[in-house]
Amino acid sequence: MLFSGWDSLLHTLVVGVTAYVVLIVFLRISGKRTLSKMNAFDLVVTVALGSTLATVLLAKEVALAEGVLAFALLIGLQFAVTWSSVRVRWVRRLATGEPKMLLYDGKLLPAALMTSRVTEDELRAAIRSAGVDSLNSVRAVVLETDGSFSVVKSSEKENGSSLVGVDGPRHFPGSSDC
């Protein structure tokens, strides 16, 4: 069917614009964290919001008020989890995971690569992207909770490490147990 009538088009237009505006307002109210660089938890919320918007737009049996409530529910739950994760470590670990060290002092960590499902080629590509040509010039490569790689170059000065709290080798000061 190509055209079901003007009422259907008008309904889609009115509900679409209204739902879109409500979603934008809710996202602005909820803060920047709602649309931050995504980890798996954020991705699920984002996909759920998009799915809800599509359902509200196209399913006539779903009222706009139900869609607005669904937006509020998803954003509210996301806010509650992120608020809790800032304050409670186990909630943070449950929602976002922890960063994982894949290379330390120029040496690959094969077990960490395997459990993180990262190939040596992907790791080397991340190192090249950081402008480093030698593994020996790298203090560490960390797989972050959002799936990106952080390459920490070696330095002569050790005034405090950005690697504290990263799941890595047991001999690394400040690292979590593997």
DOLUMDREN-541878 format. One line per 10 residues: number of its first residue (from 1); for each residue x, y, z of N, C-alpha, C, O, CB. Coordinates in steps of 0.2 Angstrom, whole numbers. Glycine has a CB too. Layout:
N
NUM	X:Y:Z:X:Y:Z:X:Y:Z:X:Y:Z:X:Y:Z  ...
# end
This chain:
178
1	4:-6:0:0:0:0:5:6:0:9:7:4:-5:0:6  3:11:-4:7:17:-5:5:23:-1:8:27:1:8:19:-12  -2:23:0:-5:29:3:-11:26:7:-16:23:4:-7:34:-2  -12:27:13:-17:25:17:-22:31:19:-27:30:23:-15:22:23  -20:37:17:-25:43:19:-21:48:22:-16:47:25:-31:40:23  -24:54:21:-21:60:24:-21:60:32:-17:63:35:-25:66:22  -26:57:35:-26:56:42:-20:53:45:-17:55:50:-32:52:45  -18:47:42:-12:44:44:-6:48:43:-2:48:48:-11:37:39  -5:52:38:1:56:37:1:61:42:6:63:45:1:59:30  -5:64:43:-6:70:48:-4:67:55:0:70:59:-13:73:48
11	-6:61:57:-5:58:63:3:57:64:6:58:69:-8:51:64  6:54:59:13:53:59:17:60:60:22:60:64:16:49:53  15:65:56:18:71:57:18:74:64:23:76:67:15:76:52  12:74:67:10:77:73:14:73:79:17:76:83:3:78:75  13:67:79:16:63:84:24:63:83:27:63:88:13:55:83  26:63:77:33:63:76:37:69:78:42:68:82:35:62:68  34:74:77:37:81:79:36:81:86:41:83:90:33:87:76  31:80:89:30:80:96:34:75:100:38:77:105:22:79:98  35:69:98:39:64:101:46:66:101:50:65:105:38:57:98  48:69:95:55:71:94:57:77:99:62:76:102:56:73:87
21	52:82:99:54:87:104:54:85:111:58:87:115:48:93:103  49:80:113:49:78:120:56:74:121:59:75:127:43:73:121  58:70:116:64:66:117:70:71:118:74:70:123:65:61:111  71:76:114:76:81:115:76:84:121:81:85:124:76:86:109  70:87:123:69:90:130:72:85:136:75:87:140:62:92:131  69:79:135:71:74:141:79:73:141:82:73:146:68:68:140  82:73:135:89:71:134:93:77:137:98:77:140:91:70:127  91:83:136:94:89:138:93:90:146:98:92:149:91:96:135  87:88:148:86:88:156:91:83:159:93:85:164:79:87:157  91:77:156:95:72:159:103:73:159:106:70:163:94:65:156
31	105:78:155:112:79:156:116:76:150:114:72:147:115:77:162  123:78:150:127:76:145:129:69:145:130:65:140:133:80:145  129:66:151:130:59:152:126:54:148:128:49:146:130:57:159  120:56:147:115:52:143:117:51:136:116:45:133:108:55:143  121:56:133:123:55:126:131:55:126:134:56:121:120:61:122  134:52:131:141:52:131:144:47:127:140:43:124:144:51:138  150:47:126:154:41:122:151:35:125:152:34:131:161:42:122  149:30:121:145:25:123:149:19:125:154:17:121:140:23:118  147:16:131:149:9:132:143:5:131:138:7:128:152:8:140  144:-2:132:138:-6:131:132:-4:134:126:-5:131:140:-13:133
41	132:-2:140:126:0:144:123:6:140:117:6:139:128:2:151  127:11:138:124:17:135:121:15:128:116:18:126:130:22:134  124:11:124:122:8:118:115:5:118:111:7:114:127:3:115  114:1:123:107:-2:124:102:3:126:97:3:123:108:-7:130  104:8:130:99:14:131:97:18:125:92:19:123:101:18:137  103:19:121:102:23:115:97:19:110:93:22:107:108:25:112  99:13:109:95:9:104:88:8:107:83:9:103:98:2:104  87:8:113:80:7:116:76:14:115:70:14:113:80:6:123  79:19:115:76:26:114:74:26:107:69:29:105:81:32:116  79:24:102:77:25:95:71:20:93:67:22:89:83:23:91
51	71:14:96:66:9:95:59:12:97:54:11:94:68:3:98  60:15:103:53:18:106:51:24:102:45:24:100:55:21:113  55:28:99:53:33:95:50:31:89:45:33:86:60:38:93  53:26:86:51:23:80:44:20:81:39:20:77:55:17:77  43:16:86:36:13:88:31:19:89:25:18:87:37:9:94  33:24:93:28:29:94:26:32:87:20:34:86:31:35:99  31:33:83:30:36:76:25:32:72:21:35:68:36:38:73  26:26:72:23:21:66:18:17:69:14:14:65:28:17:63  17:16:75:12:11:78:6:15:81:7:18:86:15:6:83  1:15:77:-5:19:79:-8:16:86:-12:20:89:-11:19:74
61	-7:10:87:-10:8:94:-6:10:100:-8:9:105:-10:0:93  0:13:99:4:16:104:2:24:105:4:27:100:12:15:103  -1:26:110:-2:33:111:4:37:112:9:34:115:-7:34:117  4:43:110:10:48:112:11:48:119:17:48:121:8:55:109  6:48:123:7:48:131:11:42:133:16:42:137:1:49:135  10:36:130:13:30:132:21:31:130:25:28:133:10:24:129  22:33:124:29:34:121:33:39:126:38:38:127:28:37:114  29:45:128:33:50:132:34:46:139:40:47:141:28:56:133  30:42:141:31:38:148:37:34:147:41:33:151:25:35:150  37:30:141:43:26:139:50:29:139:55:27:142:42:22:133
71	50:35:136:56:39:136:58:41:143:64:40:144:55:46:131  53:44:147:55:46:153:57:40:157:62:41:161:48:49:157  54:34:157:56:28:160:64:26:158:68:25:163:52:22:159  65:26:152:72:24:150:77:29:152:82:27:154:72:23:142  76:35:151:80:40:153:81:40:161:87:41:163:78:47:150  76:40:164:76:39:172:80:34:174:84:34:179:69:39:174  79:28:171:83:22:173:90:23:172:95:21:176:80:15:170  92:26:166:99:27:164:102:32:169:107:31:171:99:30:157  98:37:171:100:42:175:102:39:182:107:40:185:95:48:176  97:34:184:98:31:191:104:27:191:108:26:196:92:27:193
81	105:23:186:111:18:185:117:22:185:122:21:188:110:14:179  118:28:181:124:32:180:125:35:187:131:36:189:124:37:175  120:38:190:121:41:197:124:36:202:128:38:205:114:44:199  121:30:202:123:25:206:130:23:205:134:22:209:119:19:206  132:22:198:138:20:196:144:25:198:150:23:199:139:19:189  142:31:199:147:36:201:149:35:209:154:37:211:145:43:200  144:33:212:144:32:219:146:25:222:149:24:228:138:35:222  144:20:218:145:13:221:149:9:215:147:8:210:138:10:222  155:7:218:159:3:213:156:-3:210:157:-4:204:166:1:217  153:-7:213:150:-13:210:145:-11:205:144:-15:200:147:-18:216
91	141:-6:206:136:-4:201:140:-2:195:138:-3:189:132:2:203  145:2:195:149:4:190:152:-2:186:152:-2:180:155:9:192  155:-6:190:158:-12:186:152:-16:183:154:-19:177:161:-17:192  146:-17:186:141:-20:183:138:-17:176:137:-20:171:135:-21:187  138:-10:176:135:-6:171:140:-5:165:138:-6:159:133:0:173  146:-4:167:151:-2:162:157:-6:161:161:-6:156:154:5:163  158:-11:166:164:-15:166:170:-11:168:170:-6:171:165:-18:159  176:-14:167:182:-11:169:187:-11:163:187:-15:159:185:-14:175  191:-6:163:196:-6:157:201:-12:158:202:-14:164:200:1:157  204:-14:153:208:-20:153:215:-19:150:215:-16:144:205:-26:150
101	220:-20:153:227:-19:150:228:-25:145:228:-30:147:232:-18:156  231:-23:139:232:-28:134:240:-28:133:242:-33:130:228:-26:128  243:-23:134:250:-23:133:253:-19:139:251:-14:141:252:-20:126  259:-21:142:262:-18:147:270:-18:146:273:-23:145:260:-21:154  273:-12:147:280:-12:146:283:-15:139:288:-19:139:284:-15:152  279:-14:134:281:-16:127:280:-24:126:281:-26:121:288:-15:126  277:-27:131:275:-34:130:268:-35:130:264:-33:134:278:-38:136  266:-39:125:259:-41:124:257:-46:130:261:-49:133:258:-45:118  250:-45:132:247:-49:137:242:-54:134:237:-52:133:244:-45:143  245:-60:132:241:-64:127:234:-66:131:229:-67:127:245:-70:126
111	234:-68:137:228:-70:141:223:-64:140:217:-65:139:229:-72:148  225:-58:141:221:-52:141:218:-51:134:212:-49:133:224:-46:144  222:-52:129:220:-51:122:215:-56:121:210:-55:118:226:-52:117  216:-62:123:211:-68:122:204:-66:125:199:-67:122:214:-74:124  204:-65:132:198:-64:135:194:-58:133:188:-57:133:199:-63:143  198:-53:130:195:-47:127:193:-47:120:190:-43:117:200:-41:128  195:-53:117:194:-54:110:196:-49:105:193:-46:101:186:-55:109  203:-47:107:206:-42:103:212:-46:100:216:-50:103:209:-36:107  213:-45:93:219:-48:90:225:-44:91:225:-38:92:217:-49:82  231:-47:90:237:-43:90:237:-38:84:240:-32:85:243:-48:89
121	234:-39:79:234:-34:73:230:-28:75:232:-23:74:231:-37:67  225:-29:79:221:-23:81:225:-19:86:224:-13:86:214:-26:84  228:-23:90:232:-19:95:238:-15:92:239:-9:94:235:-24:100  241:-18:87:246:-14:83:244:-8:80:247:-3:79:250:-19:79  238:-9:77:234:-4:73:233:2:78:234:8:76:228:-6:70  231:1:84:229:6:89:236:9:91:236:15:92:226:3:95  241:6:91:248:9:93:250:13:87:253:19:88:253:3:94  249:11:81:251:15:75:247:21:75:249:27:73:250:11:69  240:21:77:236:26:77:238:32:82:237:38:81:229:24:78  241:29:87:244:34:92:251:37:90:253:41:94:245:31:99
131	253:35:84:259:38:82:265:35:84:271:38:84:259:46:83  265:29:87:271:26:90:273:20:85:269:16:82:269:23:97  279:20:84:282:15:79:285:8:83:287:4:79:287:18:75  286:9:89:289:3:92:285:1:99:283:5:103:296:5:94  284:-5:100:281:-8:106:285:-6:112:282:-5:117:280:-15:105  291:-6:111:296:-4:117:295:3:119:297:5:125:303:-5:115  292:8:115:290:14:117:283:15:120:281:21:122:290:19:111  280:10:121:273:10:124:274:7:132:276:1:133:268:6:120  271:11:136:271:9:143:265:4:144:265:-1:147:269:15:148  259:5:141:253:1:141:248:3:135:248:8:133:250:2:148
141	244:-2:134:238:-1:129:233:-4:133:233:-10:136:239:-5:122  227:0:134:222:-2:138:215:-2:134:214:3:130:221:3:144  211:-7:134:205:-7:131:200:-4:136:199:-7:141:203:-15:129  197:2:134:193:5:138:186:2:138:184:-2:134:193:13:136  182:5:143:175:2:144:171:4:138:165:0:137:172:4:150  172:9:134:168:10:128:171:7:121:168:8:116:168:18:127  176:2:122:179:-2:117:184:2:113:187:-1:108:173:-3:112  186:8:115:192:11:112:198:9:115:198:6:121:191:19:112  204:10:112:211:9:115:214:15:117:214:20:113:215:5:109  217:15:123:221:20:125:229:18:125:230:13:128:219:23:132
151	233:22:122:240:20:121:244:25:126:243:31:125:243:20:114  247:22:131:251:26:136:258:25:134:261:20:134:249:24:143  261:31:132:268:30:130:273:30:136:271:33:141:270:36:125  279:27:135:283:27:141:286:34:142:287:38:137:289:22:139  288:35:148:291:42:150:296:40:155:296:35:159:285:47:152  301:45:156:306:44:161:303:46:168:306:43:173:312:48:159  299:51:168:296:53:174:290:49:176:285:48:172:294:61:174  289:47:182:283:44:185:280:48:190:282:46:196:285:36:187  276:53:189:274:57:194:267:55:196:263:58:200:273:64:192  264:49:194:258:47:196:255:44:189:256:47:184:253:53:198
161	252:38:190:251:34:184:243:35:182:239:35:186:252:27:184  242:36:175:235:35:173:232:28:173:227:27:171:234:39:166  237:23:174:235:16:174:232:14:180:230:8:181:241:12:172  232:18:186:229:15:192:222:13:191:218:17:188:230:21:198  220:8:193:213:5:193:211:1:186:206:-1:185:208:11:193  217:0:182:216:-4:176:217:-11:178:222:-12:181:220:-1:170  213:-15:175:214:-23:176:220:-24:172:220:-24:166:208:-27:174  226:-26:176:232:-28:172:236:-33:176:234:-36:180:236:-21:170  243:-33:174:247:-37:177:248:-36:185:247:-30:187:254:-37:174  249:-41:189:249:-41:196:255:-37:198:254:-34:204:249:-48:199
171	260:-37:195:266:-33:197:266:-26:196:270:-22:198:272:-36:193  260:-23:192:260:-16:191:257:-13:197:252:-15:199:255:-15:185  260:-8:200:258:-4:206:251:-1:204:251:3:200:263:1:208  246:-2:208:240:1:208:235:-3:203:229:-1:203:241:8:205  237:-8:200:232:-12:196:228:-17:199:230:-19:205:236:-16:190  222:-18:196:218:-23:199:221:-30:198:225:-31:194:211:-23:196  218:-35:202:220:-42:201:217:-44:194:212:-42:192:218:-47:206  221:-48:190:219:-50:184:213:-55:184:211:-58:179:225:-54:180
# end
